[in-house]
Every structure is written in C-alpha cells, then in structure tokens.
Amino acid sequence: MCSSDLDIVSHGKAEELMIEFARMMKKVSAAIDAAGYPVTQFITICNWTGFTYRQIESIGAVSKMLDMVSKFEAHYPETLYAAYFINCPKLFYWLLPLMKQCMSMKTLDKLGVYNTDSSAWLPDILQEVDTDNLFIEFGGVSEKPEEELNYK
C-alpha cells in the first residue's frame, strides 16, 4: 500500500484496492512457488512518498489500510521476512500506533520505518536485497518490469 492507494480509498474505490492487494499477494505466492526451491518468505519495500494529512484524516482510508494489515496477518502468517517503510513523512508516525494494534509482535519486529533520509534506510535494504532486484528509486540498478526481477 502506498499513498496513491489511500487516494483510491478516499475516492470511494476501496474495493478496487482490496482486489489489487489480493492480486499482489497472489503474485508474491506465484513467485515463491516458481522459484524452484523452498522459498517461504518475502521482503517488501513500501514507499510512502506523497502521504498527506488528508489521507491520514480519512477514516475510510485508514480503516481499509488496517483491514488489509489484519487480512495479511490472518492469511499470510510468517511469510514476511522484512518490510521497509521508506520516505515516511512525519504524519506517518500518527498512523503507526494504529497499525501496531493490528499486528503481532513477530510482524512488528520485521518492520523498519524510515524517514526520507536514504542514508538511513538504504544500507539496511542492501543487506538483504541484491541491487539487481531493486529499482533505481530504491538504490538498485534494475529498470526491468517487476515481473522480470529474479527473486531469490
């Protein structure tokens, strides 16, 4: 989920967001299955650039995001290896306590929350992800479509 996803919700298209979330998780599951060797977890990078006060004050948007967090916990337990929330504006820290209420301690321990200073988040991401599997905007070298990345 990113700030544009919350815009979708605030424009009355929450169901579309839930369908996109389900599609994304099926895609992750398919990539895991296609790896040809045991893969049980994945890493995600959530870029919060553009997150606004309007989005955090939207009860529908926040509620849908919390619903997605709960569904992820219920349907994909222990599949998350790490999540990096990058470029988080100060407003994001108002939302974080609500998200924490929907997550288990195991999941919370896997979250890295960072502001816009890439020197703080980039070294942590590069410890876990090869630069060929990272888009340029995240400090990698890949310009490939997501479908063509080599998930390891």
C-alpha positions in Angstrom: 0.0 0.0 0.0 1.2 3.4 -0.7 -0.1 7.0 -0.6 -1.8 6.6 -4.0 -3.6 3.5 -2.7 -5.1 5.7 0.1 -6.2 8.2 -2.5 -8.1 5.4 -4.2 -9.9 4.7 -1.0 -10.7 8.3 -0.3 -12.3 8.5 -3.8 -14.7 5.6 -3.0 -12.8 2.8 -4.7 -11.8 0.8 -1.6 -13.0 -2.5 -3.2 -10.5 -1.9 -6.1 -7.7 -1.6 -3.5 -8.7 -4.8 -1.8 -8.7 -6.6 -5.2 -5.3 -5.1 -6.0 -4.0 -6.3 -2.6 -5.2 -9.8 -3.3 -3.7 -9.7 -6.8 -0.3 -8.6 -5.3 -0.3 -11.4 -2.7 -1.2 -14.0 -5.4 1.7 -12.7 -7.4 4.1 -13.0 -4.4 2.8 -16.5 -3.8 3.3 -17.4 -7.5 6.9 -16.1 -7.5 7.6 -18.1 -4.3 6.1 -21.3 -6.0 8.0 -20.7 -9.2 11.4 -20.3 -7.5 12.1 -24.0 -7.9 13.5 -24.2 -4.4 11.9 -23.7 -1.0 11.0 -20.1 -0.5 8.8 -19.3 2.4 9.2 -15.5 3.0 9.5 -12.3 1.1 10.7 -8.7 1.6 8.6 -5.7 0.7 9.5 -2.0 0.4 6.7 0.5 0.9 7.4 3.9 -0.4 5.3 6.5 1.5 6.4 9.4 -0.6 3.4 11.8 -1.1 1.5 10.6 2.0 -0.6 13.5 3.1 -2.6 14.8 6.1 -5.8 14.4 4.0 -5.2 10.7 3.8 -4.5 10.2 7.4 -7.7 12.0 8.4 -9.8 9.9 6.0 -11.5 7.3 8.3 -12.3 5.2 5.3 -8.7 5.1 4.0 -7.2 4.4 7.4 -9.8 1.8 8.1 -9.2 0.0 4.8 -5.5 0.0 5.4 -5.9 -1.5 8.9 -8.2 -4.1 7.4 -5.5 -5.0 4.9 -3.0 -5.4 7.7 -5.3 -7.7 9.6 -6.0 -9.8 6.5 -2.4 -10.1 5.8 -1.7 -11.3 9.3 -4.6 -13.8 9.1 -4.0 -15.2 5.6 -0.2 -15.0 5.2 1.3 -15.7 8.6 5.0 -15.7 8.8 5.5 -15.1 5.1 7.0 -11.6 5.7 10.8 -11.7 6.2 11.1 -7.9 6.3 9.2 -4.7 5.4 10.9 -1.4 4.9 8.6 1.6 5.1 10.7 4.3 3.5 10.2 8.0 2.9 7.7 8.2 5.7 6.6 11.8 6.4 6.1 12.9 10.0 2.4 12.3 9.6 3.0 8.6 9.2 4.1 8.3 12.8 0.5 9.2 13.8 -0.7 6.2 11.8 1.9 3.7 13.1 0.3 3.1 16.5 -3.0 2.2 14.8 -1.1 -0.3 12.5 0.7 -1.8 15.5 -2.6 -2.7 17.1 -3.4 -5.0 14.1 0.0 -6.7 14.0 1.6 -9.5 16.0 4.8 -8.8 17.8 6.6 -11.1 15.4 5.5 -8.9 12.4 6.3 -5.7 14.2 9.8 -6.9 14.8 10.2 -7.2 11.0 9.3 -3.6 10.2 11.8 -0.9 9.5 10.3 2.6 9.5 12.4 5.3 8.0 12.1 9.0 7.1 13.2 10.4 3.7 17.0 10.1 4.5 18.1 7.3 2.2 21.4 7.0 4.1 19.4 5.6 6.9 17.3 3.0 5.0 19.4 2.1 2.0 22.2 0.2 3.9 19.6 -1.9 5.7 17.8 -2.8 2.4 21.1 -3.6 0.7 22.0 -6.0 3.4 19.0 -8.1 2.3 18.4 -7.4 -1.3 20.7 -7.5 -4.4 20.9 -4.3 -6.3 19.8 -6.1 -9.5 16.4 -6.8 -7.7 15.9 -3.2 -6.6 14.6 -0.4 -8.8 16.8 2.6 -9.2 14.5 4.7 -7.0 15.3 2.4 -4.1 19.1 2.4 -4.6 19.2 -0.5 -7.1 20.1 -0.8 -10.7 17.0 -2.5 -12.1 14.9 -0.9 -14.8 13.1 -4.2 -15.5 9.4 -4.6 -15.0 8.6 -6.2 -11.7 7.6 -9.5 -13.4 11.2 -9.9 -14.7 13.1 -9.5 -11.5 15.0 -12.5 -10.2 13.5 -13.2 -6.8 15.8 -15.2 -4.6 
